[in-house]
Amino acid sequence: MGIATIGIALLMSVIYVILGVAKSVGEEFNPVKAVSTVLLGLLIGVVMYLTGQPVTQAGIMEQLAVYGGLLYVIENLIKAFKRRLE
């Protein structure tokens, strides 16, 4: 059941990428950004798995929301940090 934590995080990162592509009208698809987002989702899932976050049927939607929020916050922190270094 613990591996499902990683799967849920990956699912949320794929949904996040799809939503990002859908909102980006007129912009070219950037596979590097998409893959980095999915890898970040994988990392979040692995950390949650290693810390013993349980997966319950009632909690799956909550976990999707939490992982989506974590993706948003961490991704934007990384972008802000990179822009400050440039």
GROMACS elastic network, one bead per residue, 0.5 to 0.9 nm:
[ bonds ]
;  ai    aj funct       b0    kb
    1     4     6  0.54225   500
    1     5     6  0.75762   500
    1    54     6  0.78301   500
    1    55     6  0.67469   500
    1    56     6  0.88691   500
    2     5     6  0.55641   500
    2     6     6  0.76627   500
    2    49     6  0.59742   500
    2    50     6  0.87156   500
    2    52     6  0.73631   500
    2    53     6  0.75674   500
    2    54     6  0.66368   500
    2    55     6  0.68328   500
    3     6     6  0.54125   500
    3     7     6  0.66339   500
    3     8     6  0.89080   500
    3    45     6  0.86316   500
    3    46     6  0.85073   500
    3    49     6  0.67965   500
    4     8     6  0.60610   500
    4     9     6  0.85410   500
    4    45     6  0.88110   500
    4    49     6  0.84571   500
    4    55     6  0.68915   500
    5     8     6  0.52485   500
    5     9     6  0.63379   500
    5    10     6  0.86966   500
    5    45     6  0.57629   500
    5    46     6  0.77110   500
    5    48     6  0.68352   500
    5    49     6  0.58370   500
    5    53     6  0.72985   500
    5    54     6  0.74568   500
    5    55     6  0.62267   500
    5    63     6  0.84706   500
    6     9     6  0.51547   500
    6    10     6  0.61697   500
    6    11     6  0.85903   500
    6    41     6  0.82303   500
    6    42     6  0.63576   500
    6    43     6  0.83351   500
    6    44     6  0.77101   500
    6    46     6  0.57246   500
    6    47     6  0.86070   500
    6    48     6  0.75900   500
    6    49     6  0.65428   500
    7    10     6  0.50522   500
    7    11     6  0.60715   500
    7    12     6  0.86030   500
    7    42     6  0.81009   500
    7    45     6  0.72394   500
    8    12     6  0.61910   500
    8    13     6  0.86440   500
    8    41     6  0.89958   500
    8    45     6  0.73601   500
    8    60     6  0.76431   500
    8    63     6  0.74728   500
    8    64     6  0.65821   500
    8    67     6  0.82306   500
    9    12     6  0.51243   500
    9    13     6  0.62580   500
    9    14     6  0.87376   500
    9    38     6  0.88058   500
    9    41     6  0.53497   500
    9    42     6  0.62808   500
    9    43     6  0.85053   500
    9    44     6  0.66312   500
    9    46     6  0.85519   500
    9    48     6  0.88789   500
    9    63     6  0.79590   500
    9    64     6  0.69071   500
    9    67     6  0.59085   500
    9    68     6  0.80889   500
   10    13     6  0.50717   500
   10    14     6  0.62542   500
   10    15     6  0.86340   500
   10    38     6  0.63710   500
   10    39     6  0.81048   500
   10    40     6  0.86958   500
   10    41     6  0.52644   500
   10    42     6  0.54892   500
   10    43     6  0.89449   500
   10    44     6  0.86193   500
   10    45     6  0.70235   500
   11    14     6  0.51778   500
   11    15     6  0.62153   500
   11    16     6  0.85539   500
   11    38     6  0.86647   500
   11    41     6  0.82186   500
   11    64     6  0.80499   500
   12    15     6  0.50248   500
   12    16     6  0.60352   500
   12    17     6  0.86392   500
   12    38     6  0.86068   500
   12    41     6  0.72228   500
   12    63     6  0.89635   500
   12    64     6  0.57739   500
   12    65     6  0.80609   500
   12    67     6  0.65128   500
   12    68     6  0.59587   500
   12    71     6  0.86281   500
   13    17     6  0.62209   500
   13    18     6  0.86510   500
   13    34     6  0.89156   500
   13    37     6  0.62614   500
   13    38     6  0.50900   500
   13    39     6  0.82144   500
   13    40     6  0.77250   500
   13    41     6  0.50989   500
   13    42     6  0.79646   500
   13    67     6  0.78960   500
   13    68     6  0.69826   500
   13    71     6  0.72451   500
   14    17     6  0.50669   500
   14    18     6  0.62098   500
   14    19     6  0.86131   500
   14    34     6  0.82779   500
   14    37     6  0.79905   500
   14    38     6  0.61830   500
   14    41     6  0.83044   500
   15    18     6  0.50689   500
   15    19     6  0.61403   500
   15    20     6  0.85155   500
   15    68     6  0.87025   500
   16    19     6  0.51911   500
   16    20     6  0.61273   500
   16    21     6  0.86972   500
   16    37     6  0.80193   500
   16    38     6  0.86187   500
   16    68     6  0.70003   500
   16    71     6  0.82232   500
   16    72     6  0.87155   500
   17    21     6  0.62001   500
   17    22     6  0.85706   500
   17    33     6  0.85736   500
   17    34     6  0.58473   500
   17    35     6  0.87212   500
   17    37     6  0.69925   500
   17    38     6  0.76603   500
   18    21     6  0.51591   500
   18    22     6  0.61258   500
   18    23     6  0.87340   500
   18    34     6  0.87743   500
   19    23     6  0.62308   500
   19    24     6  0.86475   500
   20    23     6  0.53482   500
   20    24     6  0.62682   500
   20    34     6  0.88736   500
   21    24     6  0.52237   500
   21    25     6  0.77814   500
   21    27     6  0.84587   500
   21    28     6  0.88474   500
   21    29     6  0.68611   500
   21    30     6  0.89392   500
   21    34     6  0.89086   500
   22    25     6  0.69889   500
   24    27     6  0.55238   500
   24    28     6  0.81008   500
   24    29     6  0.84371   500
   25    28     6  0.84487   500
   27    30     6  0.87049   500
   29    33     6  0.86427   500
   29    34     6  0.83709   500
   30    33     6  0.55319   500
   30    34     6  0.64455   500
   30    35     6  0.88522   500
   31    35     6  0.60079   500
   31    36     6  0.84133   500
   32    35     6  0.52581   500
   32    36     6  0.60623   500
   32    37     6  0.85688   500
   33    36     6  0.51120   500
   33    37     6  0.61437   500
   33    38     6  0.86918   500
   34    37     6  0.52133   500
   34    38     6  0.63569   500
   34    39     6  0.86847   500
   35    38     6  0.50735   500
   35    39     6  0.60697   500
   35    40     6  0.85059   500
   36    39     6  0.50074   500
   36    40     6  0.60686   500
   36    41     6  0.85647   500
   37    40     6  0.50328   500
   37    41     6  0.62417   500
   37    42     6  0.86568   500
   37    71     6  0.75626   500
   37    75     6  0.76079   500
   38    42     6  0.62198   500
   38    43     6  0.86679   500
   39    43     6  0.61820   500
   39    44     6  0.86127   500
   40    44     6  0.62129   500
   40    45     6  0.85859   500
   40    71     6  0.70476   500
   40    74     6  0.84486   500
   40    75     6  0.79938   500
   41    44     6  0.50654   500
   41    45     6  0.61513   500
   41    46     6  0.86168   500
   41    67     6  0.75006   500
   41    68     6  0.85577   500
   41    70     6  0.86648   500
   41    71     6  0.65780   500
   42    45     6  0.50295   500
   42    46     6  0.61374   500
   42    47     6  0.86193   500
   43    46     6  0.51001   500
   43    47     6  0.61808   500
   43    48     6  0.85663   500
   44    47     6  0.51943   500
   44    48     6  0.61465   500
   44    49     6  0.85104   500
   44    67     6  0.73513   500
   44    70     6  0.78591   500
   44    71     6  0.79870   500
   45    48     6  0.50943   500
   45    49     6  0.59886   500
   45    50     6  0.85338   500
   45    67     6  0.81109   500
   46    50     6  0.60326   500
   46    51     6  0.85254   500
   47    50     6  0.51080   500
   47    51     6  0.61475   500
   47    52     6  0.86602   500
   47    53     6  0.89840   500
   48    51     6  0.51588   500
   48    52     6  0.63369   500
   48    53     6  0.54633   500
   48    54     6  0.87385   500
   49    52     6  0.51974   500
   49    53     6  0.58219   500
   49    54     6  0.80655   500
   50    53     6  0.77433   500
   54    59     6  0.86754   500
   55    58     6  0.85112   500
   55    59     6  0.65099   500
   55    60     6  0.66402   500
   55    63     6  0.81744   500
   56    59     6  0.50166   500
   56    60     6  0.62493   500
   57    60     6  0.56528   500
   57    61     6  0.84143   500
   58    61     6  0.71963   500
   58    62     6  0.78878   500
   59    62     6  0.50710   500
   59    63     6  0.59945   500
   59    64     6  0.85987   500
   60    63     6  0.50162   500
   60    64     6  0.61831   500
   60    65     6  0.86727   500
   61    64     6  0.50393   500
   61    65     6  0.63027   500
   61    66     6  0.86464   500
   62    65     6  0.51249   500
   62    66     6  0.61611   500
   62    67     6  0.85891   500
   63    67     6  0.59384   500
   63    68     6  0.83199   500
   64    67     6  0.52272   500
   64    68     6  0.60382   500
   64    69     6  0.85500   500
   65    68     6  0.50760   500
   65    69     6  0.61512   500
   65    70     6  0.86109   500
   66    69     6  0.50325   500
   66    70     6  0.61159   500
   66    71     6  0.85512   500
   67    71     6  0.60404   500
   67    72     6  0.85557   500
   68    71     6  0.50789   500
   68    72     6  0.62379   500
   68    73     6  0.87138   500
   69    72     6  0.51097   500
   69    73     6  0.61858   500
   69    74     6  0.85147   500
   70    73     6  0.51964   500
   70    74     6  0.58870   500
   70    75     6  0.81402   500
   71    74     6  0.54059   500
   71    75     6  0.57609   500
   71    76     6  0.83238   500
   72    75     6  0.53633   500
   72    76     6  0.61082   500
   72    77     6  0.85667   500
   73    76     6  0.53028   500
   73    77     6  0.61120   500
   73    78     6  0.86679   500
   74    77     6  0.50461   500
   74    78     6  0.61822   500
   74    79     6  0.86160   500
   75    78     6  0.52031   500
   75    79     6  0.62551   500
   75    80     6  0.86918   500
   76    80     6  0.60371   500
   76    81     6  0.84646   500
   77    80     6  0.51180   500
   77    81     6  0.60868   500
   77    82     6  0.85714   500
   78    81     6  0.51206   500
   78    82     6  0.61124   500
   78    83     6  0.85747   500
   79    82     6  0.51486   500
   79    83     6  0.61160   500
   79    84     6  0.86338   500
   80    83     6  0.51607   500
   80    84     6  0.62366   500
   80    85     6  0.87819   500
   81    84     6  0.52018   500
   81    85     6  0.64664   500
   81    86     6  0.89918   500
   82    85     6  0.51897   500
   82    86     6  0.64993   500
   83    86     6  0.52284   500
